[in-house]
Every structure is written in structure tokens, then in C-alpha cells.
């Protein structure tokens, strides 16, 4: 099961659906549907296989997917529910036009699983579900085409698709199915990997490539070919001559942990991407509700700098203005769609601070400063480091602020927790017309005990070639909080590299409930020509409570933050992958534990320890519910330093004791990584996890 998806796309052959998937099943086959005889079906299958013998020299038509495909896929928003139907698909096409998504570059309206009946007709042909698509697929394609858009469809390179209702797959029917798709006017095929009967992946995917080419040639309609075999057979190494894009990972879910794990798997594959051949880290989750706006901007920024396909996975009928603002950001989309076709490459990553740069056709560089951590971080690089030539100054364009600045060569920003600053930097000779770039940074006051004063230090640093004039800084926060500057908040002028540093006393009123509270740091300044500019840094202050003296079960204590690969972190049960409370008793090696944390790699849970605790202990391992699948590493961190680690554990191992000295630490973080092989089935337990203070 790829990505441990609990419903819908069950990504392995023969997996049974959990009870929670029942609502996603397609309607039963009407009694009027005929079923082909076993003899005739067998004969047709044999003929189809003979006609689709893999030709390693064949290629799909050139000129397709020269930039990463952009569009919509219904799966994440509807699964197999009844609302997935002709009216819904046509409505998405209407929205593309009405909301400006078509103008922003989105083209494909793609159907996923459950569009067909569970049985082929007497001639072995696919039959669209008459309840969902009463006028057939061609009528939908005609409607979409009339809007100037394109239609995509889905099937699997197996005997059945991934849904447990058992819709027909294309294995052995490649030529027939491809011809139906072409006759209907389909422009894009997503070809999944379920129920593949153990047939060699290359053979199966090449067979459909050849079938699509033959069908496309017959009707004059080329079809973009999306290989969805979850990266199991390293398609980036062999599929450039087979498909136009290929999945590099398991299925994404609408969580920070899942998005982050998939991003980390896809980033190292930059050298394999280019026009007509794209690494695909799966659909966008932007707007589905499981992440914050900051995290969704990171998701969209990183998919764009990775030159990933941009396939909207949220329900556009219910999308918020913020979702449309993210998905419709043309400056970010231009990074993804740059015709040079380079995927961004990681220049540095240290302690959760990432710099990823992408060469653009006009000679500029897109630069993502990505903060993986839970607190604001300064992330820096230089024009030289990202590959720009020497120049007196550079233009730095902030693609989310839609503002331009000049820089002397420094590229730096203090990035909010889980945020990304996406820039486009160029040595274009026009830098002097822009105000200088400044970095607005902050250190401290992330953790506040109610009624106690905490310190915060802000710094306004001029990165520009020109001076920043009349600089000022202000800190605002919730009503009733004490936010007092204890050193100067203004400076008449800051030259290149100079900074205004201000100390602040931050106090949350006594009785303030634990939780997250928004603070805002803002600086204003003027360019030498008098133009006004500003920089804003959103901050989060966590009001925390020191843990009690003695030994406490971590499953019972409040945490500061918790991120998880699938579903929420569970208290005193295993990870159920979907919603809170859906786990089972924690069980490792046949032993059941009453207390602990149930997580799914990649996972991190942070606790405030306030410098008063000494030790963390736990029995750790993979939960028995995943049988023999899964590999993970457990780690304990204290104030950003790793203090204990297990090495790679598997389900075949009994629980291991893990303990760490955390004396004097203010924050303890429990981390589970995927063991280096992706997070399939990585249900990890911190059994009997205890904090001693």
C-alpha cells in the first residue's frame, strides 16, 4: 500500500478495502449490462497482448508536455462519491474559465477512478457509468474542448483499477482501451499500478505507450501519458522514452508530514526532468484544509520550483479566495512553466533551512528559501551561489509579495515556520530603480510562559546596493499583551550590510491559555529616491506550561507542535491514518502497551520542557498492525541537537528501549523518519514514552 492510504486508491494488487471506504464504492452494475463469455474475453485478451508487444524503439509523438501539465484531478475532492459525475466535471471546466485558472495556464480537467462500470460490455469495451455520465465520456470531452480545455481519464496497468469496487483495468486490453480513449477525445491518461499481476512494470507501461501512439495516430489526437507506478521501479531511470511524466512517490495526503516527505523524495531527481519528461510528486493538496495557508504556499512554491505537474486536487466549487490566490499566482506558475524545463536543485540544507535554485530560460534564477522547522529561521545564499554572473547589483523579485528590490548580491530572508520565500533574481541592469531589499529577522520569544517576561530581538538588515533611509520597526500582537521596545526602533540610514537591532520585552497576561498566538514584526523604510517600502514578518508565540515534577506519560502531556506523515499523531493508540481517534491499541512484537504515541513517518512531536527535565525514555518500534511492512528510525532531539537514535527498525524487530539525557533543554522533539525508503506502512509507536522532570 503506497503512502498507507486507508481509502480509495489502494496502491497494491489485491488489497481489500477498509470499512471506511464503503461510501466510495461505485453503484452496482445495472441488470441490463451484459458480460462477455470467458472464451471470447480470453481470445480478445490474447489478441490484445499480441498487438501490444513492447517496442523499445517506439516513442510517443514529440511536442507534448513541453512544460509540466497543469489542470485538475477530482480524486482528492470527491473520491468515488456520487458527486463525481458529468455535471461536476463540466462545472470544473466552467470554473477554470470563470475564475481565471485557464488564463493562468491550467488546461486539463482529469477524471480519476470510478468513471466506468465494473464490467466491460459483450465486445470487451469499457462502459461509462450511466448514472455518473449519462451522455458518455465523449460528450464531456466535447464540452471541455468547447471551453478551450482538455480532458483526462484514468485506468490502471492491471486487471482492475485501485478502487475495491473492481473497475476494469487495461492489462491485456491496451489497444482497445487506448482506441476508446482516443475516439472519445481524451487528451491525457493517468495509468495506475494496481492489480498488476506481477507483470514487469516496463513491459506494462511500454505496452500502453505503444497503444496510445497507435490510437493517437489513427484519430490525429495526441494523448499525454502519465505513468503512475509510485516510483517503485525507478521510472525516472527508464521512462523518458515511455511517458511524459511519472510518479516518483507514493500517494500524497493533505498533511504537512506527507507533503514534506514526498518533496524530499522528489528533490534529488532533478537531473531526470526536462521538456516532455517530468518527475511527478503527485497532486496538489492546496485548499483541502489539512494544512495552513503558509504551508499551502510552501507546497505550491516547492512544486513549482521542482517543475512538477500542477494538478489541483481541491474542490474548486467550495474553494476559498485564499485557495484561488495561491493556485492563480501567475508569477509562481511561471517558475513551474519556464520553457527551459529545468527542475530546481538543492544548493544547501542545514537544520531544516533549505535553499533550492532553478535556472530560468531568461538567465534569471528562481530561488526558494524554505523553512522546514517550527520556528522562524534566517535562510541565506548569494547571487554567485545560485549561478548568476558578477554584477554591480541585482533585481530581486518576491513572487508572493509581487514586489521588486535591489540587492548587492545577498539573497536572504527570515522565513516563518513551515514557510517559503520564493524569489526570482536577475542580473538585468535595472536594479537601481528598485528600493533596497531588507531582511527583517527575529530571535527569541517563540515560547512564552503566561505572566512571565520573555525576550525577543529584532533585526532589520539592508541587503541592497543602495541605502535604506528612515528605517523603523514595530511589533504588534494580541490585545493585552506587553510588547515593549527596550532599545531604539529607528535609524536614519542603513548602508549595505548594516542593521538596526532592537530588543523587546514580551509578556502574555497571567492566565493566558496555552496555545499559539500571532505576533507581527514590521519595518518601514525609504529608498534614496524617497520611495516607501516595507517588510513584514509574521511570528508565532506559543504560550506554554512547564511540565509537572516527576515522571509523566508523554501521551498525556500537551505538545507544542505535531506533524505526521498520514493522519494526526495519536495519544495512547496506534496511528489510524485518517482522523483523530481511529487508531488501535499500541502493539509491538505481540505486546500491547496502554500508553504512548502513535505516529506515521515522517513525524515530529515537540514538547516544552522549560529547562526543568532530565530524561526521556520509551519502548519504540513499528506497530504490528502493518505486519511485515515498514522501516523507520526513531530520534530524540533536545534544543535542536540529536541526543539519541535507534538506527533503522523493521516490523520484524521487537520493541527497542530508547532513552536520552535532556537535562536543561527547553524543547524536546521526538522524531520518526522513514528509514530512507519512503514511508509506506511506517506506523511507528512511542510506547510507554515518559518524561522525567
Long-range contacts (C-beta under 8 A, 24 or more apart in sequence): 1-629, 1-680, 1-681, 2-230, 2-232, 2-249, 2-250, 2-251, 2-680, 3-249, 3-250, 3-251, 3-252, 3-253, 3-258, 3-566, 3-679, 3-680, 4-250, 4-565, 4-566, 4-577, 4-600, 4-626, 4-679, 4-680, 4-681, 4-682, 4-683, 5-250, 5-251, 5-253, 5-566, 5-577, 6-566, 6-576, 6-577, 6-578, 7-79, 7-578, 8-75, 8-79, 8-80, 8-113, 8-162, 8-163, 9-75, 9-113, 9-162, 9-163, 9-192, 9-194, 9-251, 10-162, 10-163, 10-164, 10-194, 11-162, 11-192, 11-193, 11-194, 11-230, 11-250, 11-251, 12-194, 13-158, 13-194, 13-195, 13-196, 13-197, 13-198, 14-195, 15-164, 16-164, 17-163, 17-164, 20-578, 21-164, 23-81, 24-79, 24-80, 24-81, 24-114, 24-163, 25-80, 25-163, 25-164, 25-165, 26-80, 26-114, 26-117, 26-118, 26-129, 26-132, 26-163, 26-165, 26-167, 27-82, 27-129, 27-131, 28-118, 29-117, 29-118, 29-119, 30-117, 30-130, 33-117, 33-119, 33-121, 33-127, 34-121, 34-122, 35-119, 35-120, 35-122, 36-120, 36-121, 36-122, 36-123, 36-124, 40-122, 40-124, 41-120, 41-124, 44-124, 44-173, 44-176, 45-124, 45-172, 45-173, 46-172, 48-172, 48-173, 48-174, 48-175, 48-176, 49-172, 49-207, 51-175, 52-174, 52-175, 52-207, 52-208, 52-210, 52-211, 53-207, 53-210, 54-202, 54-203, 54-206, 54-207, 54-210, 55-206, 55-210, 56-206, 56-241, 58-206, 58-209, 58-210, 58-213, 59-209, 59-213, 59-241, 60-209, 60-212, 60-213, 60-216, 60-222, 60-225, 60-242, 60-243, 60-244, 61-213, 61-216, 61-222, 62-276, 63-222, 63-276, 64-222, 64-224, 64-244, 64-276, 65-224, 65-244, 65-245, 65-275, 65-276, 65-278, 66-275, 66-276, 66-339, 66-341, 67-275, 67-336, 67-337, 67-338, 67-339, 67-341, 68-245, 68-278, 68-307, 68-308, 68-309, 68-310, 68-336, 68-337, 69-107, 69-108, 69-188, 69-224, 69-226, 69-244, 69-245, 69-278, 69-309, 69-310, 69-311, 70-105, 70-106, 70-107, 70-108, 70-309, 70-310, 70-311, 70-333, 70-336, 70-337, 71-106, 71-107, 71-108, 71-109, 71-110, 71-150, 71-152, 71-188, 71-310, 71-311, 71-312, 72-96, 72-106, 72-108, 72-109, 72-110, 72-311, 72-312, 72-313, 72-316, 73-110, 73-112, 73-152, 73-190, 73-283, 73-311, 73-312, 73-313, 74-110, 74-111, 74-112, 75-112, 75-113, 75-283, 75-313, 76-254, 76-283, 76-285, 76-288, 76-313, 76-314, 77-288, 77-313, 77-314, 77-315, 77-316, 78-315, 79-114, 80-113, 80-114, 80-163, 80-165, 82-131, 82-132, 84-111, 84-112, 84-114, 84-115, 84-132, 85-131, 85-132, 85-133, 86-132, 86-133, 86-134, 86-135, 86-139, 86-140, 88-317, 89-140, 89-144, 90-140, 90-143, 90-144, 91-317, 92-316, 92-317, 93-143, 93-144, 93-147, 93-149, 94-147, 95-316, 95-317, 96-147, 96-149, 97-147, 97-148, 97-149, 99-316, 99-324, 99-328, 100-328, 101-312, 101-316, 101-324, 101-327, 101-328, 102-147, 102-148, 102-149, 104-327, 104-328, 104-330, 104-333, 105-330, 105-333, 105-337, 106-310, 106-312, 107-149, 107-150, 108-149, 108-150, 108-151, 108-152, 108-187, 108-188, 108-224, 108-311, 109-144, 109-149, 109-150, 109-151, 109-152, 110-151, 110-152, 110-153, 110-154, 110-188, 110-190, 110-311, 111-137, 111-140, 111-151, 111-152, 111-153, 111-154, 112-154, 112-190, 113-154, 113-161, 113-162, 113-163, 113-167, 113-192, 114-163, 114-165, 114-167, 115-153, 115-154, 116-167, 116-168, 117-167, 118-165, 118-166, 118-167, 118-168, 119-168, 120-168, 120-173, 124-173, 124-176, 125-176, 125-180, 126-155, 126-168, 126-177, 126-180, 136-184, 137-184, 137-186, 138-183, 138-184, 138-185, 141-184, 141-185, 141-186, 141-187, 142-185, 145-185, 150-187, 150-188, 151-184, 151-185, 151-186, 151-187, 151-188, 152-186, 152-187, 152-188, 152-189, 152-190, 152-224, 152-226, 153-181, 153-184, 153-186, 153-188, 153-189, 153-190, 154-189, 154-190, 154-191, 154-192, 155-189, 155-190, 155-191, 155-192, 156-191, 156-192, 156-193, 156-194, 156-195, 156-196, 157-191, 157-192, 157-193, 157-196, 157-201, 157-204, 157-205, 157-208, 157-229, 158-192, 158-193, 158-194, 158-195, 158-196, 158-197, 158-204, 159-195, 159-197, 160-194, 160-195, 161-192, 161-194, 161-195, 162-192, 162-194, 162-195, 169-194, 169-195, 170-208, 171-195, 171-196, 171-197, 171-199, 171-204, 174-207, 174-208, 174-210, 174-211, 175-211, 175-214, 175-215, 177-211, 178-208, 178-211, 178-212, 178-214, 178-215, 178-223, 179-211, 179-214, 179-215, 179-218, 181-212, 181-215, 181-223, 182-212, 182-215, 182-216, 182-218, 182-219, 182-221, 182-223, 183-215, 183-219, 185-221, 186-221, 186-223, 187-221, 187-222, 187-223, 187-224, 188-223, 188-224, 188-226, 189-223, 189-224, 189-225, 189-226, 190-226, 190-228, 191-225, 191-226, 191-227, 191-228, 191-243, 192-228, 192-229, 193-228, 193-229, 193-230, 193-232, 201-229, 201-232, 201-233, 201-235, 202-233, 202-238, 202-242, 205-229, 205-235, 205-239, 205-242, 205-243, 206-242, 209-242, 209-243, 226-280, 226-309, 228-280, 231-265, 231-678, 236-269, 236-272, 236-279, 237-272, 239-277, 240-272, 240-277, 244-276, 244-277, 244-278, 245-277, 245-278, 245-279, 245-280, 245-309, 246-278, 246-279, 246-280, 247-280, 247-281, 247-282, 248-279, 248-280, 248-281, 249-281, 249-282, 249-678, 250-678, 250-679, 250-680, 251-282, 252-281, 252-282, 252-283, 252-285, 253-285, 253-290, 253-565, 253-566, 253-567, 254-285, 254-288, 254-289, 254-290, 254-291, 255-290, 255-291, 255-563, 255-564, 255-565, 255-566, 255-567, 256-290, 256-291, 256-295, 256-418, 256-563, 257-563, 257-564, 257-565, 257-566, 257-600, 257-601, 257-602, 257-603, 257-604, 258-565, 258-566, 258-679, 259-285, 259-291, 259-295, 259-298, 259-299, 260-372, 260-563, 260-602, 261-565, 261-601, 261-602, 261-674, 261-678, 261-679, 263-302, 263-306, 264-602, 265-678, 266-306, 266-308, 267-306, 267-344, 267-345, 267-346, 267-356, 268-346, 269-343, 270-306, 270-342, 270-343, 270-344, 270-345, 273-306, 273-307, 273-341, 273-342, 273-343, 274-341, 274-342, 275-339, 275-341, 278-307, 278-308, 278-309, 279-306, 279-307, 279-308, 279-343, 280-308, 280-309, 281-306, 281-308, 283-311, 283-312, 283-313, 284-310, 284-311, 284-312, 284-313, 284-314, 284-327, 285-313, 285-314, 286-312, 286-313, 286-314, 286-323, 286-326, 286-327, 287-312, 287-314, 287-315, 287-319, 287-320, 287-322, 287-323, 287-326, 287-327, 288-313, 288-314, 288-315, 292-418, 293-322, 293-326, 294-416, 294-417, 294-418, 294-419, 294-538, 295-418, 296-323, 296-326, 297-326, 297-400, 297-419, 297-420, 298-370, 298-418, 298-419, 298-420, 300-326, 300-327, 300-329, 300-332, 301-332, 301-368, 301-370, 301-399, 301-400, 301-420, 301-422, 302-356, 302-368, 302-370, 302-420, 303-336, 304-332, 304-333, 304-335, 304-336, 304-366, 304-422, 305-335, 305-336, 305-343, 305-344, 305-356, 305-358, 305-366, 305-368, 305-422, 306-343, 306-344, 306-356, 307-336, 307-338, 307-341, 307-342, 307-343, 307-344, 307-358, 308-336, 310-336, 329-399, 329-400, 331-397, 331-399, 331-402, 331-424, 332-399, 332-400, 332-422, 335-360, 335-366, 335-399, 335-422, 335-424, 338-366, 344-368, 347-381, 347-385, 347-386, 348-381, 351-377, 351-640, 352-377, 353-377, 353-378, 353-379, 353-415, 354-379, 355-379, 355-380, 355-381, 355-385, 355-386, 357-381, 357-385, 357-386, 357-387, 359-387, 360-424, 362-426, 363-426, 363-427, 364-388, 364-424, 364-425, 364-426, 364-428, 365-424, 365-425, 365-426, 366-399, 366-422, 366-423, 366-424, 367-411, 367-422, 367-423, 367-424, 367-425, 368-420, 368-421, 368-422, 368-423, 369-411, 369-412, 369-413, 369-415, 369-420, 369-421, 369-422, 369-423, 370-415, 370-419, 370-420, 371-415, 371-416, 371-417, 371-418, 371-419, 371-420, 372-418, 373-417, 373-418, 374-417, 374-418, 374-560, 374-561, 374-604, 374-606, 375-417, 375-446, 375-540, 376-414, 376-415, 376-416, 376-417, 376-441, 376-442, 376-446, 376-537, 376-539, 377-414, 377-415, 378-412, 378-413, 378-414, 378-415, 378-439, 378-441, 379-412, 379-413, 379-414, 379-415, 379-421, 380-410, 380-411, 380-412, 380-413, 381-411, 381-412, 382-409, 382-410, 382-411, 383-407, 383-409, 383-410, 383-411, 383-425, 383-427, 384-409, 386-411, 386-425, 388-425, 388-426, 388-427, 389-427, 390-427, 391-427, 391-429, 391-431, 392-431, 392-465, 393-431, 393-432, 393-464, 393-465, 394-425, 394-426, 394-427, 394-428, 394-431, 395-425, 395-426, 395-427, 395-428, 395-430, 395-431, 395-434, 396-423, 396-424, 396-425, 396-434, 396-437, 396-463, 397-423, 397-424, 397-425, 397-426, 398-422, 398-423, 399-423, 399-424, 403-533, 404-434, 405-434, 405-435, 405-436, 405-437, 405-463, 405-464, 405-533, 406-431, 406-432, 406-434, 406-435, 406-436, 406-437, 406-464, 406-465, 406-466, 407-431, 407-436, 407-437, 407-463, 407-464, 407-465, 408-463, 408-464, 408-465, 408-496, 408-497, 410-437, 410-463, 410-497, 411-463, 412-439, 412-461, 412-463, 413-439, 414-439, 414-440, 414-441, 414-442, 414-537, 416-537, 416-538, 416-539, 416-540, 417-540, 431-465, 432-465, 432-466, 434-527, 435-464, 435-466, 435-468, 435-525, 435-526, 435-527, 435-531, 435-533, 436-462, 436-463, 436-464, 436-465, 436-466, 436-467, 436-468, 436-496, 436-525, 436-527, 436-533, 437-462, 437-463, 437-464, 438-462, 438-463, 438-464, 438-468, 438-471, 438-494, 438-523, 438-525, 438-533, 438-535, 439-463, 439-535, 440-473, 440-521, 440-522, 440-523, 440-535, 440-536, 440-537, 441-537, 442-521, 442-537, 442-539, 445-504, 445-506, 445-519, 445-539, 445-541, 446-539, 446-540, 446-541, 446-542, 447-541, 447-542, 447-544, 447-560, 447-608, 447-666, 447-667, 448-506, 448-507, 448-508, 448-541, 448-542, 448-543, 448-544, 449-508, 449-543, 449-544, 449-545, 449-546, 449-610, 450-508, 450-509, 450-510, 450-511, 450-512, 450-514, 450-543, 450-545, 451-507, 451-508, 451-509, 451-510, 451-511, 451-512, 452-507, 453-482, 453-505, 453-506, 453-507, 454-505, 454-506, 454-507, 455-503, 455-504, 455-505, 455-506, 456-503, 456-504, 456-505, 456-506, 457-501, 457-502, 457-503, 457-504, 458-501, 458-502, 458-504, 458-521, 459-499, 459-500, 459-501, 459-502, 460-491, 460-494, 460-499, 460-500, 460-523, 460-525, 460-535, 461-494, 461-497, 461-498, 461-499, 462-494, 462-495, 462-496, 462-497, 462-498, 462-499, 463-496, 463-497, 464-496, 465-496, 466-496, 466-527, 466-528, 467-493, 467-494, 467-495, 467-496, 467-528, 468-493, 468-494, 468-525, 468-526, 468-527, 469-493, 469-525, 469-526, 469-527, 469-528, 470-524, 470-525, 470-526, 471-500, 471-523, 471-524, 471-525, 472-523, 472-524, 472-525, 473-500, 473-502, 473-521, 473-522, 473-523, 474-521, 474-522, 474-523, 475-504, 475-506, 475-519, 475-520, 475-521, 475-522, 476-519, 476-520, 476-522, 477-506, 477-517, 477-518, 477-519, 477-520, 477-541, 478-508, 478-517, 478-518, 480-509, 481-506, 481-507, 481-508, 481-509, 481-517, 482-506, 482-507, 482-509, 483-519, 494-525, 506-541, 508-541, 508-543, 512-543, 513-543, 514-542, 514-543, 514-544, 514-545, 514-558, 515-542, 515-543, 516-540, 516-541, 516-542, 516-543, 517-541, 517-542, 517-543, 542-608, 544-608, 544-610, 545-608, 546-608, 546-609, 546-610, 546-612, 547-607, 547-608, 547-609, 547-610, 547-612, 547-613, 547-691, 547-693, 548-693, 549-612, 549-693, 550-692, 550-693, 551-690, 551-691, 551-692, 551-693, 552-690, 552-691, 552-692, 552-693, 553-595, 553-596, 553-688, 553-689, 553-690, 554-596, 554-597, 554-605, 554-607, 554-616, 554-618, 554-670, 554-686, 554-689, 554-690, 554-691, 555-595, 555-596, 555-597, 555-686, 555-689, 556-595, 557-607, 557-691, 558-607, 559-605, 559-606, 559-607, 560-606, 560-607, 560-608, 560-667, 561-604, 561-605, 561-606, 562-603, 562-604, 562-605, 562-606, 563-602, 563-603, 563-604, 563-605, 564-599, 564-600, 564-603, 565-599, 565-600, 565-601, 565-602, 565-603, 565-674, 565-679, 565-682, 566-600, 566-679, 567-600, 569-597, 569-598, 569-599, 569-603, 569-605, 570-597, 570-598, 570-599, 571-597, 571-598, 572-596, 572-597, 572-598, 573-598, 574-598, 574-623, 574-625, 574-683, 574-685, 575-599, 575-600, 575-623, 575-683, 575-684, 584-623, 584-625, 586-623, 586-685, 586-687, 587-623, 587-624, 587-625, 587-685, 588-619, 588-620, 588-621, 588-622, 588-623, 588-624, 588-654, 588-655, 588-685, 588-687, 589-621, 589-624, 589-653, 589-654, 589-655, 590-624, 591-654, 591-655, 593-619, 593-685, 593-687, 593-688, 595-687, 595-688, 595-689, 596-685, 596-686, 596-687, 596-688, 596-689, 597-670, 597-685, 597-686, 597-689, 598-623, 598-683, 598-684, 598-685, 599-672, 599-683, 599-684, 599-685, 599-686, 600-672, 600-679, 600-682, 600-683, 600-684, 601-632, 601-672, 601-673, 601-674, 601-675, 601-679, 601-682, 601-684, 602-672, 602-673, 602-674, 602-679, 603-670, 603-671, 603-672, 603-684, 604-669, 604-670, 604-671, 604-672, 605-669, 605-670, 606-667, 606-668, 606-669, 606-670, 607-667, 607-668, 607-669, 607-670, 607-691, 608-666, 608-667, 609-662, 609-665, 609-666, 609-667, 609-668, 609-691, 609-693, 610-666, 611-664, 611-665, 611-666, 612-693, 613-662, 613-663, 613-665, 613-668, 613-691, 613-692, 613-693, 614-661, 614-662, 614-663, 614-692, 614-693, 615-659, 615-660, 615-661, 615-662, 615-663, 615-691, 615-692, 616-644, 616-659, 616-660, 616-662, 616-668, 616-670, 616-689, 616-690, 616-691, 616-692, 617-657, 617-658, 617-659, 617-688, 617-689, 617-690, 617-692, 618-657, 618-658, 618-659, 618-670, 618-686, 618-687, 618-688, 618-689, 618-690, 619-655, 619-656, 619-657, 619-658, 619-687, 619-688, 620-646, 620-649, 620-655, 620-656, 620-657, 620-658, 620-684, 620-685, 620-686, 620-687, 621-649, 621-651, 621-653, 621-654, 621-655, 621-656, 621-684, 621-685, 621-687, 622-649, 622-650, 622-651, 622-653, 622-682, 622-683, 622-684, 622-685, 623-683, 623-684, 623-685, 624-651, 625-683, 626-651, 626-681, 626-682, 626-683, 627-651, 628-652, 629-680, 629-681, 630-680, 630-681, 630-682, 630-683, 630-684, 631-674, 631-675, 631-676, 631-677, 631-682, 632-672, 632-673, 632-674, 632-675, 632-682, 632-684, 633-672, 633-673, 633-674, 633-675, 634-658, 634-670, 634-671, 634-672, 634-684, 634-686, 635-670, 635-671, 635-672, 635-673, 636-660, 636-662, 636-668, 636-669, 636-670, 636-671, 637-668, 637-669, 637-670, 637-671, 638-662, 638-665, 638-667, 638-668, 638-669, 639-665, 639-666, 639-667, 640-667, 648-675, 648-676, 649-675, 655-685, 655-687
